[in-house]
Amino acid sequence: MFKVESEPNTSPIRQYLPKTEGMARLTQQRCNQIADKLNRRPRKRYAYKTPEEMYYGI
């Protein structure tokens, strides 16, 4: 059950972190870059607003 619910969230992350790439070399700076890109991506479920816009009520 948990896997099914998390797949829509992990799928976009896989664009930046493929399964074949280890996480040992992943830095906090790179994590922040990925988070910024994902939070600025429009989502259909939010009427094509970004999560950032939804959070700040823009």
Secondary structure, 3 states (H helix, E strand, C coil): CHHHHHHHHHHHHCCCCCCCCCCCCCCHHHHHHHHHHHHCCCEHHHCCECHHHHHHCC
